[in-house]
């Protein structure tokens, strides 16, 4: 059995968010060859970091659009909490 270890990476200290963990789980369960290749090339954490950051940006962008479209404001939250929760 080879004794494989990961080289130091600047992404190793990054705490993966929801989307990075989801991608890791997907790779492990459904794309094992791609997971192993990324792991062996020491690009796994960089890949997960990029996925996590991009998904988070996309989520924030979509939420901002939704808030603007539905006219959801902090004023609505303060004045009419039930309508705010409904939206």
Secondary structure as the mmCIF struct_conf table of DSSP 4:
data_model
#
loop_
_struct_conf.conf_type_id
_struct_conf.id
_struct_conf.beg_label_comp_id
_struct_conf.beg_label_asym_id
_struct_conf.beg_label_seq_id
_struct_conf.end_label_comp_id
_struct_conf.end_label_asym_id
_struct_conf.end_label_seq_id
HELX_LH_PP_P HELX_LH_PP_P1 UNK A 6 UNK A 8
TURN_TY1_P TURN_TY1_P1 UNK A 10 UNK A 13
BEND BEND1 UNK A 14 UNK A 14
HELX_RH_AL_P HELX_RH_AL_P1 UNK A 18 UNK A 30
HELX_RH_AL_P HELX_RH_AL_P2 UNK A 32 UNK A 40
TURN_TY1_P TURN_TY1_P2 UNK A 41 UNK A 42
HELX_RH_AL_P HELX_RH_AL_P3 UNK A 44 UNK A 70
TURN_TY1_P TURN_TY1_P3 UNK A 71 UNK A 71
HELX_RH_AL_P HELX_RH_AL_P4 UNK A 74 UNK A 79
HELX_RH_AL_P HELX_RH_AL_P5 UNK A 81 UNK A 86
#
